[in-house]
Amino acid sequence: SWDHFLAKHPLFIVFHLIAQFQVIFFSPQHLDDDTVSGSNWITENNVQHSLSQTTRTTRKPYCGYKQQTLSRREQAEQESLLAAIQWPKPPDGKIAFVQSTDPARSDFVIVKPSGFFKVGDQLELLVRMRDYQGKPKRYGGDYLQARIHSPLLKAGATGRIVDCRNGLYKVFFTLLWPGEVEVSVSLVHPSEAIQVLLRLREERPDRVYFKSSFKSGRYSETTECNVCLPGDLPVCNFTDLYTGEPWFCYKPRKLSCASRISHAKGGYQKGLLTHEESLFFQSDVNIKRPILSSGPDSVIVKPKAFT
């Protein structure tokens, strides 16, 4: 049962949400590409039948795991996990592109750049975000990545980023090796893009869709599959009995659920972004762009003294 599964695997819900988030998080280029819509994935003997009327008019998806009843303890644990991955939101629901984070105008500084550092010490950065008008950002929520590295030694480490929620970020590194250590910071997604991704996660869980083939004799059908399926059509429940991982496919029109013979990725839904939202996903402008230092971008680390 679902309750029994959660008792064994309390982290499943947060893992599922993170996985849903990451599918689109690292594939923004697929949001509007020219692929087959998931609403068309029911075919009979290679003849396609559209489901667009059903899926486009019904935006409430069928998510079987949401129908399960959680115990009080499981409910409290779920709320705790969801709170742990909660992302800061901008003060206004809709932000113009010129007011969004501009990595080219943002910068970072090393706190105490001329200080004496030895292996094991903490290195701190202050990252300052600005918009395309050069104005300081007043809220957080940007997705940053920061690292220290020494190319000659082929050594590197990531930093711990603290969002001050006022346009400033503190980054902390543990210095693990001696020598010259370079620092780099990059903007993966601006905070405004994060809000679009969060909206898509909630409203369009079918944005990445899959398909399964069903066959009996010479007759075959192909239907769409996912963790959540939009619309109110009958579904086949393929939830894993061992792990409890939920999975569903639209039921074939004439074949049974037991006649499934294969499973594959279907594609990506297209046309999910408005023009204004698409501006937040420009690979050469605000996706995975470096943020430069306004001062030194490296420090010298001395070996740890032994007594």
NORMO-V111103 format. One record per residue. N is the residue number from 1. PHI is phi as a letter, one per 40 degrees, with the letter a starting at -180 (none if undefined). Layout:
N	PHI
N	PHI
//
This chain:
1	none
2	c
3	c
4	c
5	c
6	c
7	c
8	c
9	b
10	c
11	c
12	d
13	c
14	c
15	c
16	c
17	c
18	c
19	c
20	d
21	c
22	c
23	d
24	c
25	c
26	b
27	b
28	c
29	c
30	c
31	c
32	b
33	c
34	c
35	b
36	c
37	c
38	c
39	c
40	b
41	c
42	b
43	b
44	b
45	f
46	g
47	b
48	c
49	b
50	c
51	b
52	c
53	c
54	c
55	c
56	c
57	c
58	b
59	c
60	c
61	c
62	c
63	b
64	d
65	c
66	c
67	c
68	c
69	c
70	c
71	c
72	c
73	c
74	c
75	c
76	c
77	c
78	c
79	c
80	c
81	c
82	c
83	c
84	c
85	b
86	c
87	b
88	d
89	b
90	c
91	c
92	b
93	c
94	b
95	b
96	c
97	d
98	c
99	c
100	c
101	c
102	b
103	c
104	c
105	c
106	c
107	a
108	b
109	b
110	c
111	c
112	f
113	c
114	c
115	c
116	c
117	b
118	b
119	d
120	h
121	c
122	c
123	b
124	b
125	b
126	b
127	b
128	b
129	c
130	b
131	c
132	c
133	c
134	g
135	c
136	c
137	c
138	b
139	a
140	b
141	g
142	c
143	c
144	b
145	b
146	b
147	a
148	b
149	a
150	b
151	d
152	c
153	c
154	f
155	b
156	a
157	a
158	c
159	b
160	c
161	b
162	b
163	c
164	c
165	g
166	b
167	g
168	b
169	b
170	b
171	b
172	b
173	b
174	c
175	c
176	b
177	a
178	c
179	h
180	c
181	b
182	c
183	b
184	a
185	b
186	b
187	c
188	c
189	a
190	c
191	d
192	c
193	c
194	d
195	c
196	c
197	c
198	c
199	c
200	c
201	c
202	c
203	c
204	b
205	c
206	c
207	c
208	b
209	b
210	b
211	a
212	b
213	b
214	b
215	a
216	a
217	g
218	c
219	c
220	b
221	b
222	b
223	b
224	c
225	b
226	a
227	c
228	b
229	b
230	c
231	g
232	b
233	c
234	c
235	b
236	c
237	c
238	b
239	d
240	c
241	c
242	c
243	c
244	g
245	c
246	c
247	a
248	b
249	b
250	c
251	c
252	d
253	c
254	b
255	c
256	c
257	c
258	c
259	c
260	c
261	b
262	a
263	a
264	a
265	c
266	c
267	i
268	b
269	c
270	b
271	g
272	c
273	b
274	c
275	c
276	c
277	c
278	c
279	c
280	c
281	b
282	b
283	c
284	c
285	b
286	b
287	b
288	f
289	b
290	c
291	b
292	c
293	c
294	c
295	a
296	c
297	b
298	a
299	b
300	b
301	b
302	c
303	c
304	c
305	c
306	b
307	b
//
